[in-house]
Amino acid sequence: MSAVQVIQVRGAHPTLPRQHALIALEQKRLGKLIRPSAIYVGRRPTFYEPGSAPVLVEAHLLHFDGDLYGQPARVCFAGRVRGDARFESAEDLIAQMHQDVAEAERMLAAADLP
């Protein structure tokens, strides 16, 4: 993965998928540019015991180099890549994340998004 901008939102929201998953999405900033992203919705089971961590929404903006700290963002979900999973190590998780991002890019390329 090259430069990755991460947006984190803590807490549940009614429009989030019911099952924790990594999802391909597009991110809009104030109705302007649409940026392809991969998003994680879950409780980070590799690092926390089941049920002990709050739900985290973490969007990885693909092919973006910039600073969006403190900026509002809007996301729309395009599809599900996989369910949440616990990995044996951070290295195993990172390897899977590379595969997930590649799949998210394929999904976004094929999606009929506005």
Jmol script that loads the backbone (N, CA, C; Angstrom):
load data "model"
ATOM      1  N   MET A   1       0.843  -1.161   0.000  1.00  0.00           N
ATOM      2  CA  MET A   1       0.000   0.000   0.000  1.00  0.00           C
ATOM      3  C   MET A   1       0.894   1.232   0.000  1.00  0.00           C
ATOM      4  N   SER A   2       0.583   2.165  -0.849  1.00  0.00           N
ATOM      5  CA  SER A   2       1.334   3.408  -0.838  1.00  0.00           C
ATOM      6  C   SER A   2       0.769   4.304   0.241  1.00  0.00           C
ATOM      7  N   ALA A   3       0.931   5.597   0.102  1.00  0.00           N
ATOM      8  CA  ALA A   3       0.438   6.522   1.120  1.00  0.00           C
ATOM      9  C   ALA A   3      -1.042   6.276   1.371  1.00  0.00           C
ATOM     10  N   VAL A   4      -1.389   6.106   2.630  1.00  0.00           N
ATOM     11  CA  VAL A   4      -2.767   5.815   3.004  1.00  0.00           C
ATOM     12  C   VAL A   4      -3.220   6.835   4.028  1.00  0.00           C
ATOM     13  N   GLN A   5      -4.301   7.521   3.737  1.00  0.00           N
ATOM     14  CA  GLN A   5      -4.924   8.444   4.683  1.00  0.00           C
ATOM     15  C   GLN A   5      -5.999   7.655   5.415  1.00  0.00           C
ATOM     16  N   VAL A   6      -6.036   7.737   6.733  1.00  0.00           N
ATOM     17  CA  VAL A   6      -7.001   6.980   7.530  1.00  0.00           C
ATOM     18  C   VAL A   6      -7.947   7.945   8.225  1.00  0.00           C
ATOM     19  N   ILE A   7      -9.242   7.645   8.119  1.00  0.00           N
ATOM     20  CA  ILE A   7     -10.270   8.394   8.835  1.00  0.00           C
ATOM     21  C   ILE A   7     -10.856   7.441   9.858  1.00  0.00           C
ATOM     22  N   GLN A   8     -10.929   7.845  11.116  1.00  0.00           N
ATOM     23  CA  GLN A   8     -11.525   7.002  12.153  1.00  0.00           C
ATOM     24  C   GLN A   8     -12.757   7.676  12.718  1.00  0.00           C
ATOM     25  N   VAL A   9     -13.820   6.896  12.864  1.00  0.00           N
ATOM     26  CA  VAL A   9     -15.058   7.348  13.490  1.00  0.00           C
ATOM     27  C   VAL A   9     -15.388   6.332  14.556  1.00  0.00           C
ATOM     28  N   ARG A  10     -15.561   6.777  15.780  1.00  0.00           N
ATOM     29  CA  ARG A  10     -15.861   5.844  16.860  1.00  0.00           C
ATOM     30  C   ARG A  10     -17.356   5.847  17.144  1.00  0.00           C
ATOM     31  N   GLY A  11     -17.877   4.669  17.454  1.00  0.00           N
ATOM     32  CA  GLY A  11     -19.283   4.542  17.809  1.00  0.00           C
ATOM     33  C   GLY A  11     -20.111   3.988  16.664  1.00  0.00           C
ATOM     34  N   ALA A  12     -21.244   3.431  17.019  1.00  0.00           N
ATOM     35  CA  ALA A  12     -22.134   2.827  16.034  1.00  0.00           C
ATOM     36  C   ALA A  12     -23.002   3.904  15.389  1.00  0.00           C
ATOM     37  N   HIS A  13     -23.460   3.627  14.210  1.00  0.00           N
ATOM     38  CA  HIS A  13     -24.343   4.516  13.472  1.00  0.00           C
ATOM     39  C   HIS A  13     -25.357   3.638  12.752  1.00  0.00           C
ATOM     40  N   PRO A  14     -26.615   4.078  12.654  1.00  0.00           N
ATOM     41  CA  PRO A  14     -27.642   3.217  12.056  1.00  0.00           C
ATOM     42  C   PRO A  14     -27.379   2.814  10.613  1.00  0.00           C
ATOM     43  N   THR A  15     -26.561   3.560   9.868  1.00  0.00           N
ATOM     44  CA  THR A  15     -26.315   3.205   8.477  1.00  0.00           C
ATOM     45  C   THR A  15     -25.131   2.262   8.300  1.00  0.00           C
ATOM     46  N   LEU A  16     -24.446   1.902   9.384  1.00  0.00           N
ATOM     47  CA  LEU A  16     -23.325   0.970   9.279  1.00  0.00           C
ATOM     48  C   LEU A  16     -23.846  -0.438   9.037  1.00  0.00           C
ATOM     49  N   PRO A  17     -23.072  -1.245   8.339  1.00  0.00           N
ATOM     50  CA  PRO A  17     -23.474  -2.636   8.141  1.00  0.00           C
ATOM     51  C   PRO A  17     -23.657  -3.333   9.488  1.00  0.00           C
ATOM     52  N   ARG A  18     -24.603  -4.254   9.562  1.00  0.00           N
ATOM     53  CA  ARG A  18     -24.865  -4.949  10.828  1.00  0.00           C
ATOM     54  C   ARG A  18     -23.721  -5.867  11.215  1.00  0.00           C
ATOM     55  N   GLN A  19     -23.109  -6.509  10.246  1.00  0.00           N
ATOM     56  CA  GLN A  19     -21.980  -7.380  10.546  1.00  0.00           C
ATOM     57  C   GLN A  19     -20.697  -6.580  10.335  1.00  0.00           C
ATOM     58  N   HIS A  20     -19.743  -6.817  11.205  1.00  0.00           N
ATOM     59  CA  HIS A  20     -18.454  -6.141  11.065  1.00  0.00           C
ATOM     60  C   HIS A  20     -17.759  -6.694   9.827  1.00  0.00           C
ATOM     61  N   ALA A  21     -17.233  -5.820   9.013  1.00  0.00           N
ATOM     62  CA  ALA A  21     -16.652  -6.266   7.757  1.00  0.00           C
ATOM     63  C   ALA A  21     -15.696  -5.228   7.212  1.00  0.00           C
ATOM     64  N   LEU A  22     -14.868  -5.663   6.304  1.00  0.00           N
ATOM     65  CA  LEU A  22     -14.078  -4.728   5.528  1.00  0.00           C
ATOM     66  C   LEU A  22     -14.859  -4.502   4.249  1.00  0.00           C
ATOM     67  N   ILE A  23     -15.069  -3.253   3.894  1.00  0.00           N
ATOM     68  CA  ILE A  23     -15.977  -2.917   2.810  1.00  0.00           C
ATOM     69  C   ILE A  23     -15.321  -1.932   1.866  1.00  0.00           C
ATOM     70  N   ALA A  24     -15.573  -2.103   0.586  1.00  0.00           N
ATOM     71  CA  ALA A  24     -15.119  -1.128  -0.391  1.00  0.00           C
ATOM     72  C   ALA A  24     -16.078   0.050  -0.355  1.00  0.00           C
ATOM     73  N   LEU A  25     -15.564   1.230  -0.493  1.00  0.00           N
ATOM     74  CA  LEU A  25     -16.441   2.386  -0.450  1.00  0.00           C
ATOM     75  C   LEU A  25     -15.866   3.533  -1.240  1.00  0.00           C
ATOM     76  N   GLU A  26     -16.673   4.539  -1.420  1.00  0.00           N
ATOM     77  CA  GLU A  26     -16.208   5.798  -1.963  1.00  0.00           C
ATOM     78  C   GLU A  26     -16.391   6.827  -0.867  1.00  0.00           C
ATOM     79  N   GLN A  27     -15.528   7.794  -0.782  1.00  0.00           N
ATOM     80  CA  GLN A  27     -15.572   8.814   0.273  1.00  0.00           C
ATOM     81  C   GLN A  27     -15.772  10.167  -0.385  1.00  0.00           C
ATOM     82  N   LYS A  28     -16.754  10.929   0.111  1.00  0.00           N
ATOM     83  CA  LYS A  28     -17.001  12.271  -0.399  1.00  0.00           C
ATOM     84  C   LYS A  28     -16.643  13.282   0.675  1.00  0.00           C
ATOM     85  N   ARG A  29     -16.001  14.328   0.295  1.00  0.00           N
ATOM     86  CA  ARG A  29     -15.653  15.390   1.235  1.00  0.00           C
ATOM     87  C   ARG A  29     -16.431  16.633   0.833  1.00  0.00           C
ATOM     88  N   LEU A  30     -17.430  16.971   1.626  1.00  0.00           N
ATOM     89  CA  LEU A  30     -18.237  18.163   1.411  1.00  0.00           C
ATOM     90  C   LEU A  30     -18.783  18.246  -0.007  1.00  0.00           C
ATOM     91  N   GLY A  31     -19.221  17.106  -0.547  1.00  0.00           N
ATOM     92  CA  GLY A  31     -19.819  17.101  -1.870  1.00  0.00           C
ATOM     93  C   GLY A  31     -18.838  17.329  -2.999  1.00  0.00           C
ATOM     94  N   LYS A  32     -17.558  17.294  -2.710  1.00  0.00           N
ATOM     95  CA  LYS A  32     -16.553  17.549  -3.739  1.00  0.00           C
ATOM     96  C   LYS A  32     -16.034  16.232  -4.312  1.00  0.00           C
ATOM     97  N   LEU A  33     -14.749  16.075  -4.292  1.00  0.00           N
ATOM     98  CA  LEU A  33     -14.089  14.940  -4.896  1.00  0.00           C
ATOM     99  C   LEU A  33     -14.491  13.612  -4.278  1.00  0.00           C
ATOM    100  N   ILE A  34     -14.655  12.607  -5.111  1.00  0.00           N
ATOM    101  CA  ILE A  34     -14.928  11.255  -4.627  1.00  0.00           C
ATOM    102  C   ILE A  34     -13.604  10.495  -4.653  1.00  0.00           C
ATOM    103  N   ARG A  35     -13.259   9.878  -3.530  1.00  0.00           N
ATOM    104  CA  ARG A  35     -12.002   9.150  -3.425  1.00  0.00           C
ATOM    105  C   ARG A  35     -12.271   7.677  -3.134  1.00  0.00           C
ATOM    106  N   PRO A  36     -11.638   6.781  -3.882  1.00  0.00           N
ATOM    107  CA  PRO A  36     -11.803   5.363  -3.579  1.00  0.00           C
ATOM    108  C   PRO A  36     -11.143   5.027  -2.249  1.00  0.00           C
ATOM    109  N   SER A  37     -11.794   4.173  -1.485  1.00  0.00           N
ATOM    110  CA  SER A  37     -11.319   3.819  -0.158  1.00  0.00           C
ATOM    111  C   SER A  37     -11.670   2.382   0.167  1.00  0.00           C
ATOM    112  N   ALA A  38     -11.028   1.865   1.188  1.00  0.00           N
ATOM    113  CA  ALA A  38     -11.408   0.586   1.789  1.00  0.00           C
ATOM    114  C   ALA A  38     -11.695   0.902   3.249  1.00  0.00           C
ATOM    115  N   ILE A  39     -12.779   0.346   3.780  1.00  0.00           N
ATOM    116  CA  ILE A  39     -13.160   0.690   5.149  1.00  0.00           C
ATOM    117  C   ILE A  39     -13.281  -0.554   6.009  1.00  0.00           C
ATOM    118  N   TYR A  40     -12.860  -0.414   7.234  1.00  0.00           N
ATOM    119  CA  TYR A  40     -12.990  -1.486   8.215  1.00  0.00           C
ATOM    120  C   TYR A  40     -14.027  -1.060   9.249  1.00  0.00           C
ATOM    121  N   VAL A  41     -14.984  -1.932   9.508  1.00  0.00           N
ATOM    122  CA  VAL A  41     -15.965  -1.733  10.568  1.00  0.00           C
ATOM    123  C   VAL A  41     -15.844  -2.936  11.485  1.00  0.00           C
ATOM    124  N   GLY A  42     -15.396  -2.739  12.709  1.00  0.00           N
ATOM    125  CA  GLY A  42     -15.240  -3.882  13.596  1.00  0.00           C
ATOM    126  C   GLY A  42     -14.627  -3.521  14.931  1.00  0.00           C
ATOM    127  N   ARG A  43     -14.262  -4.559  15.664  1.00  0.00           N
ATOM    128  CA  ARG A  43     -13.744  -4.396  17.030  1.00  0.00           C
ATOM    129  C   ARG A  43     -12.278  -4.823  17.170  1.00  0.00           C
ATOM    130  N   ARG A  44     -11.555  -4.946  16.087  1.00  0.00           N
ATOM    131  CA  ARG A  44     -10.122  -5.278  16.077  1.00  0.00           C
ATOM    132  C   ARG A  44      -9.790  -6.534  16.889  1.00  0.00           C
ATOM    133  N   PRO A  45     -10.335  -7.689  16.505  1.00  0.00           N
ATOM    134  CA  PRO A  45     -10.145  -8.909  17.295  1.00  0.00           C
ATOM    135  C   PRO A  45      -8.707  -9.408  17.360  1.00  0.00           C
ATOM    136  N   THR A  46      -7.829  -8.945  16.486  1.00  0.00           N
ATOM    137  CA  THR A  46      -6.421  -9.342  16.568  1.00  0.00           C
ATOM    138  C   THR A  46      -5.764  -8.727  17.798  1.00  0.00           C
ATOM    139  N   PHE A  47      -6.268  -7.576  18.228  1.00  0.00           N
ATOM    140  CA  PHE A  47      -5.639  -6.836  19.318  1.00  0.00           C
ATOM    141  C   PHE A  47      -6.461  -6.792  20.605  1.00  0.00           C
ATOM    142  N   TYR A  48      -7.742  -7.160  20.544  1.00  0.00           N
ATOM    143  CA  TYR A  48      -8.621  -7.087  21.715  1.00  0.00           C
ATOM    144  C   TYR A  48      -9.413  -8.376  21.877  1.00  0.00           C
ATOM    145  N   GLU A  49      -9.784  -8.677  23.101  1.00  0.00           N
ATOM    146  CA  GLU A  49     -10.624  -9.831  23.376  1.00  0.00           C
ATOM    147  C   GLU A  49     -12.033  -9.559  22.830  1.00  0.00           C
ATOM    148  N   PRO A  50     -12.748 -10.608  22.411  1.00  0.00           N
ATOM    149  CA  PRO A  50     -14.093 -10.419  21.853  1.00  0.00           C
ATOM    150  C   PRO A  50     -14.990  -9.592  22.765  1.00  0.00           C
ATOM    151  N   GLY A  51     -15.614  -8.567  22.174  1.00  0.00           N
ATOM    152  CA  GLY A  51     -16.553  -7.725  22.894  1.00  0.00           C
ATOM    153  C   GLY A  51     -15.947  -6.670  23.793  1.00  0.00           C
ATOM    154  N   SER A  52     -14.608  -6.610  23.903  1.00  0.00           N
ATOM    155  CA  SER A  52     -13.987  -5.671  24.841  1.00  0.00           C
ATOM    156  C   SER A  52     -13.665  -4.315  24.221  1.00  0.00           C
ATOM    157  N   ALA A  53     -13.688  -4.197  22.916  1.00  0.00           N
ATOM    158  CA  ALA A  53     -13.353  -2.937  22.250  1.00  0.00           C
ATOM    159  C   ALA A  53     -14.602  -2.352  21.597  1.00  0.00           C
ATOM    160  N   PRO A  54     -14.673  -1.027  21.533  1.00  0.00           N
ATOM    161  CA  PRO A  54     -15.817  -0.413  20.846  1.00  0.00           C
ATOM    162  C   PRO A  54     -15.714  -0.640  19.336  1.00  0.00           C
ATOM    163  N   VAL A  55     -16.826  -0.509  18.658  1.00  0.00           N
ATOM    164  CA  VAL A  55     -16.820  -0.617  17.198  1.00  0.00           C
ATOM    165  C   VAL A  55     -16.040   0.558  16.631  1.00  0.00           C
ATOM    166  N   LEU A  56     -15.151   0.265  15.703  1.00  0.00           N
ATOM    167  CA  LEU A  56     -14.332   1.281  15.057  1.00  0.00           C
ATOM    168  C   LEU A  56     -14.667   1.296  13.572  1.00  0.00           C
ATOM    169  N   VAL A  57     -14.794   2.476  13.007  1.00  0.00           N
ATOM    170  CA  VAL A  57     -14.946   2.644  11.564  1.00  0.00           C
ATOM    171  C   VAL A  57     -13.676   3.333  11.096  1.00  0.00           C
ATOM    172  N   GLU A  58     -12.931   2.655  10.238  1.00  0.00           N
ATOM    173  CA  GLU A  58     -11.630   3.162   9.808  1.00  0.00           C
ATOM    174  C   GLU A  58     -11.561   3.099   8.287  1.00  0.00           C
ATOM    175  N   ALA A  59     -11.555   4.255   7.651  1.00  0.00           N
ATOM    176  CA  ALA A  59     -11.499   4.326   6.187  1.00  0.00           C
ATOM    177  C   ALA A  59     -10.075   4.592   5.736  1.00  0.00           C
ATOM    178  N   HIS A  60      -9.594   3.761   4.832  1.00  0.00           N
ATOM    179  CA  HIS A  60      -8.258   3.918   4.259  1.00  0.00           C
ATOM    180  C   HIS A  60      -8.440   4.495   2.857  1.00  0.00           C
ATOM    181  N   LEU A  61      -8.115   5.771   2.683  1.00  0.00           N
ATOM    182  CA  LEU A  61      -8.241   6.411   1.381  1.00  0.00           C
ATOM    183  C   LEU A  61      -7.088   5.941   0.504  1.00  0.00           C
ATOM    184  N   LEU A  62      -7.415   5.413  -0.656  1.00  0.00           N
ATOM    185  CA  LEU A  62      -6.421   4.817  -1.541  1.00  0.00           C
ATOM    186  C   LEU A  62      -5.821   5.873  -2.473  1.00  0.00           C
ATOM    187  N   HIS A  63      -4.532   5.779  -2.688  1.00  0.00           N
ATOM    188  CA  HIS A  63      -3.824   6.657  -3.624  1.00  0.00           C
ATOM    189  C   HIS A  63      -4.049   8.124  -3.279  1.00  0.00           C
ATOM    190  N   PHE A  64      -3.964   8.452  -2.009  1.00  0.00           N
ATOM    191  CA  PHE A  64      -4.181   9.825  -1.552  1.00  0.00           C
ATOM    192  C   PHE A  64      -3.035  10.235  -0.650  1.00  0.00           C
ATOM    193  N   ASP A  65      -2.493  11.401  -0.904  1.00  0.00           N
ATOM    194  CA  ASP A  65      -1.440  11.943  -0.071  1.00  0.00           C
ATOM    195  C   ASP A  65      -1.868  13.346   0.334  1.00  0.00           C
ATOM    196  N   GLY A  66      -2.260  13.514   1.571  1.00  0.00           N
ATOM    197  CA  GLY A  66      -2.735  14.802   2.035  1.00  0.00           C
ATOM    198  C   GLY A  66      -3.137  14.712   3.491  1.00  0.00           C
ATOM    199  N   ASP A  67      -3.667  15.800   3.998  1.00  0.00           N
ATOM    200  CA  ASP A  67      -4.070  15.858   5.391  1.00  0.00           C
ATOM    201  C   ASP A  67      -5.546  16.208   5.477  1.00  0.00           C
ATOM    202  N   LEU A  68      -6.346  15.289   5.984  1.00  0.00           N
ATOM    203  CA  LEU A  68      -7.777  15.515   6.157  1.00  0.00           C
ATOM    204  C   LEU A  68      -8.144  15.590   7.635  1.00  0.00           C
ATOM    205  N   TYR A  69      -7.170  15.762   8.496  1.00  0.00           N
ATOM    206  CA  TYR A  69      -7.429  15.779   9.927  1.00  0.00           C
ATOM    207  C   TYR A  69      -8.470  16.843  10.264  1.00  0.00           C
ATOM    208  N   GLY A  70      -9.515  16.430  10.979  1.00  0.00           N
ATOM    209  CA  GLY A  70     -10.565  17.332  11.409  1.00  0.00           C
ATOM    210  C   GLY A  70     -11.583  17.686  10.338  1.00  0.00           C
ATOM    211  N   GLN A  71     -11.438  17.136   9.138  1.00  0.00           N
ATOM    212  CA  GLN A  71     -12.359  17.439   8.054  1.00  0.00           C
ATOM    213  C   GLN A  71     -13.535  16.465   8.060  1.00  0.00           C
ATOM    214  N   PRO A  72     -14.735  16.952   7.791  1.00  0.00           N
ATOM    215  CA  PRO A  72     -15.886  16.035   7.709  1.00  0.00           C
ATOM    216  C   PRO A  72     -15.781  15.171   6.453  1.00  0.00           C
ATOM    217  N   ALA A  73     -16.318  13.977   6.531  1.00  0.00           N
ATOM    218  CA  ALA A  73     -16.312  13.068   5.390  1.00  0.00           C
ATOM    219  C   ALA A  73     -17.636  12.317   5.356  1.00  0.00           C
ATOM    220  N   ARG A  74     -18.041  11.920   4.191  1.00  0.00           N
ATOM    221  CA  ARG A  74     -19.254  11.129   4.006  1.00  0.00           C
ATOM    222  C   ARG A  74     -18.881   9.896   3.197  1.00  0.00           C
ATOM    223  N   VAL A  75     -19.367   8.749   3.597  1.00  0.00           N
ATOM    224  CA  VAL A  75     -19.023   7.517   2.891  1.00  0.00           C
ATOM    225  C   VAL A  75     -20.286   6.809   2.430  1.00  0.00           C
ATOM    226  N   CYS A  76     -20.153   6.056   1.349  1.00  0.00           N
ATOM    227  CA  CYS A  76     -21.227   5.157   0.928  1.00  0.00           C
ATOM    228  C   CYS A  76     -20.597   3.792   0.674  1.00  0.00           C
ATOM    229  N   PHE A  77     -21.263   2.764   1.117  1.00  0.00           N
ATOM    230  CA  PHE A  77     -20.730   1.416   1.023  1.00  0.00           C
ATOM    231  C   PHE A  77     -21.082   0.789  -0.317  1.00  0.00           C
ATOM    232  N   ALA A  78     -20.093   0.217  -0.969  1.00  0.00           N
ATOM    233  CA  ALA A  78     -20.288  -0.360  -2.296  1.00  0.00           C
ATOM    234  C   ALA A  78     -20.377  -1.879  -2.264  1.00  0.00           C
ATOM    235  N   GLY A  79     -19.878  -2.529  -1.232  1.00  0.00           N
ATOM    236  CA  GLY A  79     -19.915  -3.982  -1.162  1.00  0.00           C
ATOM    237  C   GLY A  79     -19.048  -4.501  -0.041  1.00  0.00           C
ATOM    238  N   ARG A  80     -19.205  -5.784   0.245  1.00  0.00           N
ATOM    239  CA  ARG A  80     -18.479  -6.412   1.342  1.00  0.00           C
ATOM    240  C   ARG A  80     -17.317  -7.232   0.806  1.00  0.00           C
ATOM    241  N   VAL A  81     -16.146  -7.018   1.365  1.00  0.00           N
ATOM    242  CA  VAL A  81     -14.963  -7.783   0.963  1.00  0.00           C
ATOM    243  C   VAL A  81     -14.874  -9.075   1.774  1.00  0.00           C
ATOM    244  N   ARG A  82     -14.989  -8.977   3.094  1.00  0.00           N
ATOM    245  CA  ARG A  82     -14.920 -10.167   3.950  1.00  0.00           C
ATOM    246  C   ARG A  82     -15.415  -9.812   5.346  1.00  0.00           C
ATOM    247  N   GLY A  83     -15.616 -10.826   6.158  1.00  0.00           N
ATOM    248  CA  GLY A  83     -16.005 -10.618   7.542  1.00  0.00           C
ATOM    249  C   GLY A  83     -14.798 -10.310   8.419  1.00  0.00           C
ATOM    250  N   ASP A  84     -15.072  -9.920   9.643  1.00  0.00           N
ATOM    251  CA  ASP A  84     -14.027  -9.624  10.607  1.00  0.00           C
ATOM    252  C   ASP A  84     -13.333 -10.921  11.006  1.00  0.00           C
ATOM    253  N   ALA A  85     -12.048 -10.859  11.294  1.00  0.00           N
ATOM    254  CA  ALA A  85     -11.292 -12.063  11.651  1.00  0.00           C
ATOM    255  C   ALA A  85     -10.156 -11.708  12.596  1.00  0.00           C
ATOM    256  N   ARG A  86      -9.802 -12.671  13.419  1.00  0.00           N
ATOM    257  CA  ARG A  86      -8.637 -12.530  14.305  1.00  0.00           C
ATOM    258  C   ARG A  86      -7.434 -13.185  13.616  1.00  0.00           C
ATOM    259  N   PHE A  87      -6.293 -12.496  13.630  1.00  0.00           N
ATOM    260  CA  PHE A  87      -5.079 -13.015  13.006  1.00  0.00           C
ATOM    261  C   PHE A  87      -4.057 -13.337  14.083  1.00  0.00           C
ATOM    262  N   GLU A  88      -3.160 -14.250  13.771  1.00  0.00           N
ATOM    263  CA  GLU A  88      -2.143 -14.684  14.730  1.00  0.00           C
ATOM    264  C   GLU A  88      -1.145 -13.582  15.067  1.00  0.00           C
ATOM    265  N   SER A  89      -0.919 -12.671  14.110  1.00  0.00           N
ATOM    266  CA  SER A  89       0.062 -11.606  14.350  1.00  0.00           C
ATOM    267  C   SER A  89      -0.327 -10.365  13.557  1.00  0.00           C
ATOM    268  N   ALA A  90       0.275  -9.245  13.936  1.00  0.00           N
ATOM    269  CA  ALA A  90       0.059  -8.002  13.188  1.00  0.00           C
ATOM    270  C   ALA A  90       0.557  -8.158  11.753  1.00  0.00           C
ATOM    271  N   GLU A  91       1.627  -8.904  11.563  1.00  0.00           N
ATOM    272  CA  GLU A  91       2.158  -9.119  10.217  1.00  0.00           C
ATOM    273  C   GLU A  91       1.162  -9.876   9.351  1.00  0.00           C
ATOM    274  N   ASP A  92       0.494 -10.887   9.930  1.00  0.00           N
ATOM    275  CA  ASP A  92      -0.529 -11.630   9.187  1.00  0.00           C
ATOM    276  C   ASP A  92      -1.694 -10.720   8.819  1.00  0.00           C
ATOM    277  N   LEU A  93      -2.086  -9.856   9.739  1.00  0.00           N
ATOM    278  CA  LEU A  93      -3.156  -8.898   9.476  1.00  0.00           C
ATOM    279  C   LEU A  93      -2.763  -7.949   8.345  1.00  0.00           C
ATOM    280  N   ILE A  94      -1.564  -7.432   8.375  1.00  0.00           N
ATOM    281  CA  ILE A  94      -1.106  -6.510   7.333  1.00  0.00           C
ATOM    282  C   ILE A  94      -1.084  -7.187   5.970  1.00  0.00           C
ATOM    283  N   ALA A  95      -0.630  -8.438   5.919  1.00  0.00           N
ATOM    284  CA  ALA A  95      -0.632  -9.176   4.654  1.00  0.00           C
ATOM    285  C   ALA A  95      -2.057  -9.302   4.112  1.00  0.00           C
ATOM    286  N   GLN A  96      -3.013  -9.602   4.995  1.00  0.00           N
ATOM    287  CA  GLN A  96      -4.407  -9.713   4.570  1.00  0.00           C
ATOM    288  C   GLN A  96      -4.958  -8.359   4.129  1.00  0.00           C
ATOM    289  N   MET A  97      -4.545  -7.305   4.808  1.00  0.00           N
ATOM    290  CA  MET A  97      -4.996  -5.957   4.431  1.00  0.00           C
ATOM    291  C   MET A  97      -4.573  -5.611   3.007  1.00  0.00           C
ATOM    292  N   HIS A  98      -3.377  -6.017   2.597  1.00  0.00           N
ATOM    293  CA  HIS A  98      -2.930  -5.784   1.221  1.00  0.00           C
ATOM    294  C   HIS A  98      -3.869  -6.477   0.239  1.00  0.00           C
ATOM    295  N   GLN A  99      -4.247  -7.713   0.542  1.00  0.00           N
ATOM    296  CA  GLN A  99      -5.183  -8.440  -0.315  1.00  0.00           C
ATOM    297  C   GLN A  99      -6.561  -7.775  -0.317  1.00  0.00           C
ATOM    298  N   ASP A 100      -6.996  -7.315   0.847  1.00  0.00           N
ATOM    299  CA  ASP A 100      -8.300  -6.660   0.970  1.00  0.00           C
ATOM    300  C   ASP A 100      -8.355  -5.372   0.149  1.00  0.00           C
ATOM    301  N   VAL A 101      -7.293  -4.592   0.194  1.00  0.00           N
ATOM    302  CA  VAL A 101      -7.257  -3.344  -0.575  1.00  0.00           C
ATOM    303  C   VAL A 101      -7.312  -3.643  -2.067  1.00  0.00           C
ATOM    304  N   ALA A 102      -6.589  -4.652  -2.516  1.00  0.00           N
ATOM    305  CA  ALA A 102      -6.634  -5.030  -3.935  1.00  0.00           C
ATOM    306  C   ALA A 102      -8.050  -5.446  -4.333  1.00  0.00           C
ATOM    307  N   GLU A 103      -8.724  -6.202  -3.482  1.00  0.00           N
ATOM    308  CA  GLU A 103     -10.100  -6.616  -3.761  1.00  0.00           C
ATOM    309  C   GLU A 103     -11.046  -5.421  -3.745  1.00  0.00           C
ATOM    310  N   ALA A 104     -10.865  -4.506  -2.798  1.00  0.00           N
ATOM    311  CA  ALA A 104     -11.695  -3.300  -2.742  1.00  0.00           C
ATOM    312  C   ALA A 104     -11.526  -2.476  -4.018  1.00  0.00           C
ATOM    313  N   GLU A 105     -10.298  -2.364  -4.509  1.00  0.00           N
ATOM    314  CA  GLU A 105     -10.071  -1.628  -5.756  1.00  0.00           C
ATOM    315  C   GLU A 105     -10.764  -2.296  -6.929  1.00  0.00           C
ATOM    316  N   ARG A 106     -10.734  -3.633  -6.988  1.00  0.00           N
ATOM    317  CA  ARG A 106     -11.441  -4.354  -8.058  1.00  0.00           C
ATOM    318  C   ARG A 106     -12.950  -4.110  -7.960  1.00  0.00           C
ATOM    319  N   MET A 107     -13.479  -4.171  -6.742  1.00  0.00           N
ATOM    320  CA  MET A 107     -14.915  -3.963  -6.541  1.00  0.00           C
ATOM    321  C   MET A 107     -15.332  -2.555  -6.943  1.00  0.00           C
ATOM    322  N   LEU A 108     -14.539  -1.575  -6.556  1.00  0.00           N
ATOM    323  CA  LEU A 108     -14.889  -0.192  -6.895  1.00  0.00           C
ATOM    324  C   LEU A 108     -14.806   0.055  -8.389  1.00  0.00           C
ATOM    325  N   ALA A 109     -13.849  -0.571  -9.053  1.00  0.00           N
ATOM    326  CA  ALA A 109     -13.726  -0.411 -10.500  1.00  0.00           C
ATOM    327  C   ALA A 109     -14.948  -0.987 -11.221  1.00  0.00           C
ATOM    328  N   ALA A 110     -15.529  -2.051 -10.670  1.00  0.00           N
ATOM    329  CA  ALA A 110     -16.666  -2.712 -11.296  1.00  0.00           C
ATOM    330  C   ALA A 110     -18.016  -2.156 -10.829  1.00  0.00           C
ATOM    331  N   ALA A 111     -18.026  -1.359  -9.755  1.00  0.00           N
ATOM    332  CA  ALA A 111     -19.279  -0.884  -9.177  1.00  0.00           C
ATOM    333  C   ALA A 111     -19.886   0.240 -10.009  1.00  0.00           C
ATOM    334  N   ASP A 112     -21.202   0.304  -9.984  1.00  0.00           N
ATOM    335  CA  ASP A 112     -21.940   1.367 -10.658  1.00  0.00           C
ATOM    336  C   ASP A 112     -22.280   2.431  -9.633  1.00  0.00           C
ATOM    337  N   LEU A 113     -21.301   3.291  -9.348  1.00  0.00           N
ATOM    338  CA  LEU A 113     -21.468   4.321  -8.328  1.00  0.00           C
ATOM    339  C   LEU A 113     -21.707   5.678  -8.965  1.00  0.00           C
ATOM    340  N   PRO A 114     -22.465   6.537  -8.261  1.00  0.00           N
ATOM    341  CA  PRO A 114     -22.721   7.869  -8.813  1.00  0.00           C
ATOM    342  C   PRO A 114     -21.466   8.713  -8.917  1.00  0.00           C
TER     343      PRO A 114
END
end "model"
wireframe off; spacefill off
backbone 0.3
color backbone group
